[in-house]
Amino acid sequence: MIIDIYKSTKNGNKYLSIPKGTKIAQLELPDSVDSDLLTLSPFKTRLEIEPKNTHATLDQDDIIQQIERNGYAVHEAKTVITVGTVK
């Protein structure tokens, strides 16, 4: 599946993904959707995700299941890097 990912401009850890070619402006979200996801900016286009494959910041299986069920996926993506100091 090839997806486009949009990032919340209110909370940089929240994302909305849709199948490539879906017009984001025509997407109908439920009233219960997180209000942080109502203001988005493009983040990544044409990302290929596959079931059962691992990705450092995405749960690909969950995103695919949400898109198949809802037409979109709401998720977070976060990479944490811990840096040590010299003593």
Summary of the structure (lengths in Angstrom):
residues: 87
radius of gyration: 14.4
end to end distance: 47.5
largest distance: 55.3
contacts: 195
relative contact order: 0.28
helix: 21%
strand: 30%
